[in-house]
Structures are given as C-alpha cells and as structure tokens.
C-alpha cells in the first residue's frame, strides 16, 4: 500500500515536470519567451534536486524502503523503457527548449 502511494505521487510529480519540459520548446516556438522562461526555472528546481541527490529522485529512495525490486520503473507508473531513458529524453527536450528560448530572446527565432 505504501509503495503504491509513493508510485502514484511520483508519477503525478513526473507528469507535472514532463509537461513543463515539453511546454518549453512549444512556448518558445510560438514566441512566448517569458512563459517558457518561467517553466525553465520550475524545471531547474527539479534539476537541482536531482543533482543534490546523485541524479536520483528522492522518491526513489523512499520507494526502495518498501520493496526489493529494482527495475527501472519500480518506483513510478511508467513503462520500463521510458523510466530507463527518462533523463535522456526529457533532458534533451529541456536543453532544446532552453536553446529555443535563448535564441528567441535574442531575436534569432523568426
């Protein structure tokens, strides 16, 4: 029961941040650079939390208390392949969004 609760909370938080990451390049593309910058800042908080925790979500440590399973998605309701490649996929989108926002602010995105 506790593991299920952690997985649900982890999945909700993941969906929030994944949505923010995906929104950044979209907002930049349509010229909403201020809004994209806000989302960049929100996701940066998550990045800092991950960096402080050796690039692992603190909820992974909590979930590990309730199971011996260690598949890539033991702590979250995501397909295993997505949990395995999550940082690569969303890190790439995040960096692209930052790049688009930056070049948009500089007036190079037309």
C-alpha positions in Angstrom: 0.0 0.0 0.0 2.8 2.5 0.9 4.7 1.6 -2.3 1.6 2.2 -4.4 1.1 5.6 -2.7 4.8 6.6 -3.5 4.4 5.4 -7.1 1.2 7.4 -7.5 2.8 10.6 -6.1 6.0 10.0 -8.1 4.0 9.6 -11.3 2.0 12.8 -10.7 5.1 14.8 -10.0 6.8 13.3 -13.0 3.8 14.2 -15.2 3.9 17.8 -14.0 7.6 18.2 -14.7 7.4 16.3 -18.0 4.6 18.6 -19.1 6.7 21.6 -18.1 9.6 20.3 -20.2 7.5 19.6 -23.2 5.9 23.1 -22.9 9.2 25.0 -23.0 10.1 24.5 -26.7 6.4 24.9 -27.7 6.2 28.2 -25.8 9.5 29.4 -27.3 8.4 28.4 -30.8 5.3 30.5 -30.6 7.1 33.4 -29.1 6.0 33.2 -25.5 9.5 33.6 -24.1 8.6 34.9 -20.7 6.3 31.9 -20.1 9.0 29.5 -21.4 11.5 31.1 -19.0 9.2 30.5 -16.1 8.9 26.8 -17.0 12.7 26.7 -17.4 13.0 28.0 -13.8 10.5 25.5 -12.5 12.3 22.6 -14.1 15.7 23.9 -13.0 14.5 23.4 -9.4 13.9 19.8 -10.2 17.3 19.5 -11.9 18.9 21.0 -8.7 17.1 18.5 -6.5 18.2 15.6 -8.7 21.8 16.9 -8.8 21.9 17.1 -5.0 20.6 13.5 -4.8 23.2 12.0 -7.1 20.8 12.3 -10.1 18.1 10.2 -8.5 14.7 11.4 -7.4 14.3 11.4 -3.6 11.1 9.4 -4.0 13.1 6.6 -5.4 14.9 6.2 -2.1 11.5 6.3 -0.3 10.0 3.6 -2.6 13.1 1.4 -2.1 12.2 1.1 1.6 9.0 -0.8 0.6 10.3 -3.3 -2.0 13.4 -5.2 -3.0 12.6 -4.8 -6.7 14.9 -2.5 -8.6 13.6 -2.5 -12.2 13.9 1.0 -13.8 10.2 1.6 -13.1 9.8 0.0 -9.6 9.1 3.4 -8.1 6.8 5.0 -10.7 4.0 4.1 -13.1 5.8 4.5 -16.4 6.7 1.9 -19.0 10.1 0.5 -18.2 11.8 1.8 -21.4 10.6 5.3 -20.5 11.7 5.1 -16.9 15.1 3.9 -18.2 15.6 6.7 -20.7 13.7 9.4 -18.9 16.7 11.7 -18.2 18.0 11.4 -21.8 14.6 12.0 -23.4 13.5 14.9 -21.3 16.9 16.3 -20.7 17.3 16.6 -24.5 13.9 18.3 -24.8 14.7 20.6 -21.9 18.0 21.7 -23.4 16.4 22.2 -26.8 13.7 24.4 -25.1 16.4 26.4 -23.3 18.2 26.9 -26.6 15.0 27.9 -28.5 14.1 30.3 -25.7 17.5 31.9 -25.7 17.6 32.4 -29.4 14.1 33.7 -29.3 15.0 36.3 -26.7 17.9 37.3 -28.8 15.6 37.8 -31.8 17.1 35.0 -33.9 13.9 32.9 -33.9 11.6 34.2 -36.6 
